[in-house]
Amino acid sequence: MDFSVDDTTAELTALVRAMGERLVTDESLRELDARFGPGTESGGGDRSTARVHTRFWEELVRAGVPAALAPESLGGAGLGVVGEALVLRELGRVLAPVPLSPAIRASHLLAAAGLADRATTVAEGHQIAAVADGPLRPGAEVDWAPVADVIVLPSAEGVHVADRAELTVERTVPVDFSCAGLVIGDLGPAVPLPSEILDLDALRRRVHLAAYQWGVVEAALERTAAYATTRHQFGRPIGTFQAVAARLADGSIDVDAVRLTTLRAAYELDACRGTPGPTARSAVASAHFWACDAGHRLAHTAVHVHGGVGLDRSEPVHRYFLAAKAAEFRLGGATRQLLDLGDVLVTHGDPWDNSA
């Protein structure tokens, strides 16, 4: 399958990578940790203490990145889920804590619901959106809710939309110290939407998570391999020892598996033309399986090869470990994805027989 992209997508991802490497540095992440990280979890509940990289987000908005990934009806560039995945991979590489995924999802949902003005406001970055991933039952956590201006909830009835000021948000502490909170309150009646749009949003979210995980594990492996060439033991780099070299080689295969399955899932969502079928669903489940399974292995490889410093807060690799584990939890775990694949096989047979 050809995963080559057009010039617009290539230029956008190159821009995001350059901006991320320039702005989302280890030092800037340490500053965020000092505001809301290990040991500071109870320090305030407003935007000034939230773990969001405000400068990078403002630069992304100024460069038109969220707007480019918005629906074409809002002026988006029509880059599809593949374009979204490639951009989110770049965010994962630098562990950028910015609300791009909910901005993309909310703009698509709001546009489909006929709320074009609000969708445009979100797409252009004038408002931050948080998108709930299930009923707002007691204990339900919504990423980016503490800093959001608008809360969007897809449900079986359609899409609910509410202003953040009308709700109560209790900030939580995810394993990677990312920005999340419990949303309490009534989001009001739903705007009806076809089930296909709601299904596509749920699958888009899963591809976004897998793409971010791809960037996390890719950069974690690169950092670990570089460390193995500079850390010496018994008078030689530890990367020259067979056990370490083999583990890094296995990690390279895992990164390729996450890359290929994530791109395949994104491609299938674009190819389904808004109506996800068994081929798209199985591709997403496969991408999630690899993101969970390989993410778990690579997170531990990074820590083990680094030795004692792997979990030291003064070293950046501990953030990659936490990010990979958090992504694994958000994805639902590898077993959940295998069960999803099993359901597709039982109900529809081999979905690859119908693949484009």
Number of C-alpha atoms within 10 A of each C-alpha: 8 7 11 9 13 10 9 14 22 14 12 20 22 15 16 22 18 12 17 22 15 11 18 19 15 17 11 12 22 17 14 18 20 16 18 24 21 13 10 13 18 12 13 13 17 10 13 12 20 26 24 21 18 15 12 19 20 14 15 21 18 13 16 17 25 24 25 24 29 29 23 15 13 19 13 17 17 15 20 19 22 25 24 25 29 26 27 25 29 26 27 26 23 23 23 23 22 22 23 26 22 25 26 28 27 30 29 25 27 21 20 20 19 12 15 17 13 18 27 23 16 26 32 23 22 13 16 23 31 26 25 22 17 14 12 17 11 9 10 14 23 24 23 26 29 24 26 22 17 21 25 26 22 25 18 15 14 18 22 22 21 17 13 22 11 13 16 15 21 14 24 20 16 15 14 18 22 21 24 23 23 21 25 16 14 13 19 10 12 16 17 15 18 12 14 13 19 21 17 23 20 15 21 23 18 22 31 26 24 35 31 30 36 35 25 29 31 24 21 28 23 16 16 22 22 12 17 20 13 12 14 13 10 6 7 12 14 21 23 13 12 10 11 17 16 13 16 22 14 15 25 17 12 23 24 15 18 28 23 17 24 33 26 22 30 30 22 23 26 19 17 15 9 14 15 18 18 21 22 25 21 24 26 27 27 23 30 33 26 27 33 29 17 26 31 20 18 29 24 16 22 27 20 15 21 22 11 9 15 22 18 14 13 11 13 19 24 21 23 27 24 17 25 32 23 21 23 24 13 13 22 15 19 22 13 15 21 16 12 16 22 15 14 19 14 9 11 12 13 15 18 12 8 10 12 10
